[in-house]
Amino acid sequence: MDAFQTILKFFMNRKTAIGYSFMALLTMGGERVFSLVAFRCPCSNENFRYGLVFLFSPALVLLVIGYFLNSKTWKLFTGCWVNPRKIFPRGNVCHFFYVFGQITLNALVAPVMWLSVALLNGTFYECAMSGLKNPAYLHAVCHSKSEKCFEDLHKVACDKSSMPFSESDELKRTLQAQSQILGWCVIVTSALLSLLTTCCASCQSKVSHLQLMFWRVYEGTEKEQLEQIFQLYATKLSERNLKCFFENKEPEPFSLPAFQAWEDASQLYSFSNSKQHYSTIHRLVEEGQKGINEERETTLDLADRREIP
């Protein structure tokens, strides 16, 4: 039993790394399925558009899904039509772009993985660039090749060109090499930007490393228990209502947070140097609803960044 708990704790402590690894495997598998099953390069004047659609459309879909799955997206935008000051509070008009930028960075993980895998494979890029009709690009690719290169480049991806096999094979290798170079550029750039943003967040942190680790553990524990409390209270309330309905009885009083309490607890938390509060609910419990003022609404949690290794 102790060994099982140790293994479980090990995986829980590394759930972010495991999640990213699983996402990478799904991305590679999805790209492979697209390449083998759905992708059919037309080898015509449609090559460029067709290849770009398969290269960027899945990345765009993954970006949208990333926005949908991020709970902070809905904390930021829920009710903003009724109360625009939620996203543009007084004295901090630009905070929306800062918060939305953090959400976007998290949502970009899956699209960047897709682009990296797709470019390293080279299938989509090869099809797209073989159909590009830019004169400068054609002269660069077809340099020292026969005149048929300018006419049959779009057929190279399908091995249907009338060029000699050596030239056709060299062109395919050139296009694949360009794709893989771009893929590695995307990977290196993403890694450097990730390191830079993580370092900047750590350098600007107003709390120590150990307290930040405790904060992260608290946030995860509170989120898990909050879901359990939701389930418990929803079950009790539904049982009471159904019992009163079928037995035709007056309902007993059932204590629930007030409307304003729900509103205040839904705000993104902002750190304060004066008091150690680790979440919006923690602050509400300690200070009450009067402790939430309009200037601090939907401010980005300074500890809301990548998990500390």
VOLOSE-554313 format. One record per residue (C-alpha): x, y, z; residue number from 1. Coordinates in steps of 0.1 Angstrom, whole numbers. Example, Ala and Ser with C-alpha at 12.3 -4.5 7.8 and 13.67 -1.06 7.14 Angstrom:
# residues 2
[rec [123 -45 78] 1]
[rec [137 -11 71] 2]
//
This chain:
# residues 309
[rec [0 0 0] 1]
[rec [28 24 9] 2]
[rec [45 16 -25] 3]
[rec [13 24 -43] 4]
[rec [9 57 -25] 5]
[rec [45 66 -33] 6]
[rec [40 59 -70] 7]
[rec [7 79 -70] 8]
[rec [24 108 -52] 9]
[rec [52 107 -78] 10]
[rec [28 110 -107] 11]
[rec [7 137 -90] 12]
[rec [38 158 -84] 13]
[rec [47 155 -121] 14]
[rec [12 157 -136] 15]
[rec [21 188 -156] 16]
[rec [50 171 -173] 17]
[rec [30 139 -178] 18]
[rec [1 160 -193] 19]
[rec [25 177 -218] 20]
[rec [40 144 -227] 21]
[rec [6 129 -233] 22]
[rec [-3 159 -254] 23]
[rec [28 155 -275] 24]
[rec [20 118 -281] 25]
[rec [-15 127 -292] 26]
[rec [-2 154 -315] 27]
[rec [23 131 -331] 28]
[rec [-4 104 -335] 29]
[rec [-29 129 -349] 30]
[rec [-4 143 -374] 31]
[rec [5 107 -385] 32]
[rec [-32 99 -390] 33]
[rec [-38 131 -410] 34]
[rec [-8 123 -432] 35]
[rec [-18 87 -440] 36]
[rec [-56 89 -440] 37]
[rec [-69 123 -448] 38]
[rec [-41 141 -466] 39]
[rec [-39 137 -504] 40]
[rec [-18 163 -522] 41]
[rec [-36 173 -554] 42]
[rec [-4 179 -573] 43]
[rec [-20 208 -592] 44]
[rec [-22 245 -588] 45]
[rec [-41 239 -555] 46]
[rec [-10 225 -538] 47]
[rec [-1 257 -520] 48]
[rec [-36 263 -505] 49]
[rec [-42 227 -497] 50]
[rec [-9 222 -479] 51]
[rec [-13 254 -458] 52]
[rec [-48 244 -448] 53]
[rec [-36 210 -434] 54]
[rec [-6 227 -418] 55]
[rec [-24 256 -400] 56]
[rec [-61 246 -397] 57]
[rec [-55 219 -370] 58]
[rec [-32 244 -351] 59]
[rec [-60 270 -351] 60]
[rec [-86 244 -339] 61]
[rec [-62 234 -311] 62]
[rec [-58 270 -302] 63]
[rec [-95 275 -299] 64]
[rec [-98 243 -278] 65]
[rec [-70 257 -255] 66]
[rec [-91 288 -249] 67]
[rec [-122 268 -242] 68]
[rec [-105 244 -217] 69]
[rec [-88 272 -197] 70]
[rec [-111 281 -168] 71]
[rec [-95 315 -165] 72]
[rec [-109 324 -200] 73]
[rec [-144 321 -186] 74]
[rec [-135 339 -153] 75]
[rec [-123 368 -174] 76]
[rec [-152 370 -199] 77]
[rec [-182 358 -180] 78]
[rec [-205 388 -175] 79]
[rec [-182 412 -193] 80]
[rec [-210 423 -216] 81]
[rec [-232 433 -186] 82]
[rec [-203 448 -167] 83]
[rec [-174 458 -190] 84]
[rec [-154 471 -160] 85]
[rec [-147 434 -152] 86]
[rec [-121 433 -180] 87]
[rec [-113 471 -180] 88]
[rec [-112 481 -143] 89]
[rec [-105 517 -133] 90]
[rec [-68 525 -130] 91]
[rec [-57 494 -148] 92]
[rec [-71 495 -183] 93]
[rec [-44 474 -199] 94]
[rec [-47 445 -175] 95]
[rec [-70 427 -199] 96]
[rec [-43 423 -225] 97]
[rec [-19 411 -198] 98]
[rec [-43 385 -185] 99]
[rec [-54 374 -220] 100]
[rec [-17 371 -230] 101]
[rec [-11 347 -202] 102]
[rec [-42 326 -213] 103]
[rec [-29 327 -249] 104]
[rec [5 314 -239] 105]
[rec [-11 284 -222] 106]
[rec [-34 278 -252] 107]
[rec [-5 280 -276] 108]
[rec [12 248 -263] 109]
[rec [-8 223 -284] 110]
[rec [-7 244 -316] 111]
[rec [30 248 -314] 112]
[rec [34 210 -308] 113]
[rec [13 204 -339] 114]
[rec [33 228 -361] 115]
[rec [66 214 -348] 116]
[rec [56 178 -356] 117]
[rec [40 186 -389] 118]
[rec [71 206 -401] 119]
[rec [95 179 -389] 120]
[rec [75 153 -409] 121]
[rec [76 176 -439] 122]
[rec [46 162 -458] 123]
[rec [23 193 -456] 124]
[rec [51 218 -462] 125]
[rec [64 198 -492] 126]
[rec [30 198 -509] 127]
[rec [24 235 -501] 128]
[rec [57 249 -513] 129]
[rec [58 227 -544] 130]
[rec [27 247 -555] 131]
[rec [41 281 -548] 132]
[rec [44 302 -580] 133]
[rec [66 330 -567] 134]
[rec [92 336 -594] 135]
[rec [120 343 -569] 136]
[rec [113 311 -550] 137]
[rec [111 290 -582] 138]
[rec [145 303 -594] 139]
[rec [160 295 -560] 140]
[rec [146 260 -558] 141]
[rec [151 252 -595] 142]
[rec [186 266 -597] 143]
[rec [209 244 -618] 144]
[rec [179 222 -626] 145]
[rec [163 215 -660] 146]
[rec [136 237 -675] 147]
[rec [110 211 -666] 148]
[rec [115 220 -629] 149]
[rec [96 253 -634] 150]
[rec [67 234 -650] 151]
[rec [65 202 -630] 152]
[rec [75 213 -595] 153]
[rec [39 209 -583] 154]
[rec [41 172 -593] 155]
[rec [72 164 -573] 156]
[rec [52 156 -541] 157]
[rec [33 129 -560] 158]
[rec [63 115 -579] 159]
[rec [46 123 -612] 160]
[rec [70 148 -626] 161]
[rec [87 143 -660] 162]
[rec [121 153 -646] 163]
[rec [149 128 -641] 164]
[rec [146 108 -609] 165]
[rec [178 124 -595] 166]
[rec [164 159 -599] 167]
[rec [129 150 -586] 168]
[rec [144 132 -555] 169]
[rec [167 161 -548] 170]
[rec [138 186 -549] 171]
[rec [118 165 -525] 172]
[rec [148 163 -502] 173]
[rec [153 200 -504] 174]
[rec [116 208 -496] 175]
[rec [117 183 -467] 176]
[rec [149 198 -454] 177]
[rec [134 233 -455] 178]
[rec [104 220 -436] 179]
[rec [125 203 -409] 180]
[rec [147 235 -405] 181]
[rec [115 255 -399] 182]
[rec [103 229 -375] 183]
[rec [134 230 -354] 184]
[rec [133 269 -355] 185]
[rec [97 267 -341] 186]
[rec [109 243 -313] 187]
[rec [140 263 -303] 188]
[rec [121 296 -304] 189]
[rec [93 282 -283] 190]
[rec [117 267 -258] 191]
[rec [136 300 -254] 192]
[rec [104 320 -251] 193]
[rec [92 296 -225] 194]
[rec [124 298 -205] 195]
[rec [123 336 -208] 196]
[rec [87 340 -196] 197]
[rec [93 316 -167] 198]
[rec [124 334 -156] 199]
[rec [107 368 -158] 200]
[rec [78 355 -138] 201]
[rec [102 341 -112] 202]
[rec [122 373 -110] 203]
[rec [91 394 -105] 204]
[rec [75 371 -79] 205]
[rec [67 388 -47] 206]
[rec [69 356 -27] 207]
[rec [97 332 -20] 208]
[rec [102 299 -39] 209]
[rec [90 277 -10] 210]
[rec [59 299 -4] 211]
[rec [51 298 -41] 212]
[rec [53 260 -40] 213]
[rec [29 259 -11] 214]
[rec [6 283 -29] 215]
[rec [6 259 -59] 216]
[rec [-3 229 -37] 217]
[rec [-30 249 -20] 218]
[rec [-46 260 -53] 219]
[rec [-47 224 -65] 220]
[rec [-62 211 -32] 221]
[rec [-88 239 -31] 222]
[rec [-98 232 -67] 223]
[rec [-103 194 -60] 224]
[rec [-122 200 -28] 225]
[rec [-143 227 -44] 226]
[rec [-155 203 -71] 227]
[rec [-164 178 -43] 228]
[rec [-183 205 -24] 229]
[rec [-202 214 -55] 230]
[rec [-212 178 -60] 231]
[rec [-222 174 -24] 232]
[rec [-243 206 -21] 233]
[rec [-259 201 -55] 234]
[rec [-269 166 -45] 235]
[rec [-284 178 -12] 236]
[rec [-303 207 -29] 237]
[rec [-317 185 -56] 238]
[rec [-328 158 -31] 239]
[rec [-346 184 -10] 240]
[rec [-364 200 -40] 241]
[rec [-375 166 -54] 242]
[rec [-387 154 -20] 243]
[rec [-407 186 -15] 244]
[rec [-421 183 -50] 245]
[rec [-433 147 -47] 246]
[rec [-444 150 -11] 247]
[rec [-460 184 -16] 248]
[rec [-442 199 14] 249]
[rec [-427 233 22] 250]
[rec [-390 233 16] 251]
[rec [-366 236 46] 252]
[rec [-341 265 46] 253]
[rec [-310 257 26] 254]
[rec [-280 278 31] 255]
[rec [-261 289 -1] 256]
[rec [-238 318 -9] 257]
[rec [-255 350 -19] 258]
[rec [-254 362 -55] 259]
[rec [-226 388 -48] 260]
[rec [-206 361 -30] 261]
[rec [-207 339 -61] 262]
[rec [-196 369 -81] 263]
[rec [-167 379 -58] 264]
[rec [-155 343 -55] 265]
[rec [-154 340 -94] 266]
[rec [-128 368 -97] 267]
[rec [-92 360 -106] 268]
[rec [-71 365 -75] 269]
[rec [-45 393 -71] 270]
[rec [-17 391 -46] 271]
[rec [-14 415 -17] 272]
[rec [19 420 3] 273]
[rec [-1 429 34] 274]
[rec [-19 396 40] 275]
[rec [-12 360 31] 276]
[rec [-42 349 11] 277]
[rec [-38 321 -14] 278]
[rec [-70 324 -33] 279]
[rec [-101 346 -38] 280]
[rec [-121 323 -16] 281]
[rec [-94 324 11] 282]
[rec [-96 362 10] 283]
[rec [-134 362 11] 284]
[rec [-134 339 42] 285]
[rec [-108 360 60] 286]
[rec [-120 395 51] 287]
[rec [-156 391 39] 288]
[rec [-171 405 7] 289]
[rec [-161 441 17] 290]
[rec [-125 432 11] 291]
[rec [-131 428 -26] 292]
[rec [-129 462 -43] 293]
[rec [-135 471 -79] 294]
[rec [-99 481 -86] 295]
[rec [-87 446 -79] 296]
[rec [-112 427 -100] 297]
[rec [-99 401 -124] 298]
[rec [-63 410 -117] 299]
[rec [-39 382 -128] 300]
[rec [-27 359 -101] 301]
[rec [10 365 -98] 302]
[rec [15 329 -91] 303]
[rec [-5 318 -122] 304]
[rec [23 306 -144] 305]
[rec [40 273 -153] 306]
[rec [44 248 -125] 307]
[rec [76 249 -106] 308]
[rec [97 218 -112] 309]
//
